[in-house]
Amino acid sequence: MQPLQKNLQLIQMLRGIACMLVALMHITITFSETCHQPLLGNIFKFGGSGVDIFFVLSGFIITYSNMQYIAKAASAGKFLIKRAIRIFPIYWIIISIFLLLQLLLPSFYRTHFQLTATTIISTYLLLPNHEMINGVSWSLTNELFFYIIFTLAILIPIKKYSLSLLLVFFIVLFLFPLTSFNTSNKNEFTKLLIFPMNIEFLFGISVVLLINYFPKKWCIPCLITGIGLFILSALFFNNGYSRVLMYGFPSFLIILALVKYELTFDIKVNKLFLQLGDASYSIYLFHLPIVVAFYKIMGKLNVTNHLLTVILSLGLFFFICLMGIFIYKKIESPLIKCLNRALV
């Protein structure tokens, strides 16, 4: 296995692009619902595909950056603690703030969240089918499921069996839609297990397995193909199971090409893009309630001029990006470092 550079800058940049796509999608949809007209021709309505990029990236990053754990079953606990530190603390802080705002400003910021012990526990622990205080935490549940699968791979003593089980899981997920199995009456844990987008995590693992055998001369053709397929999918968006093929597979090609290229050549990426990559999780967590609140305020102020609303919307996007960088630097990063020192 090739050694991983200390920081794969192109991959870090792609994380930033993915979170910006999701933010732009939510701005576009909320703008259309509030202003009753498209924002920039709804060009960013496909931005939900940023989640597909995130899932493939997660499969790659978790596998490649934790190869040292795979050979040591005793390190499974350490791996889970590190991942829990990465996911939960900043998530708890941000949703607690939004929940408090809901209690203090019920007429302005109101969701369907019910204050019961069950909903609070399931939401804070990201259990399947938890009630979302904002609309992005469903993907974190899938992320945690992938961590559990990865932990099982660590615990299996003979690693070729781990790879075989992952391959079987991959094939089952691909063939599952061809069966007559009805998921509508199944429990949420079963639905999580057979969720089609799990394939995208496996795409990310495949990048790790293929990278040593992927010729560097194929980097540019593979990258162009991946971007081309991604653009075609954006132009002819179709929701549902097909998004795995429409966005997941092109993301796999893009990431495979970028990783091989950066492992072969020296890369220098603009610092701002690296900062956006660092802050991608914070941006992902806090942007949607900010977007909703922004357009509510704009509605109360009766801002209707189309050009002005577009300018304000673009300003909102840049504010979200800068605020995400601030939250990462001042809260998320110091918190992660402190907890890692204390617990790992």
Helices and strands as residue ranges (DSSP letters): H 9-35, G 40-42, G 45-48, H 49-65, H 67-70, G 73-75, H 76-104, H 117-124, H 138-155, H 159-175, G 176-178, H 188-193, H 198-210, G 211-213, G 216-218, H 219-235, H 243-243, I 244-248, H 249-264, H 271-278, H 280-300, H 306-327, I 328-332, H 333-343
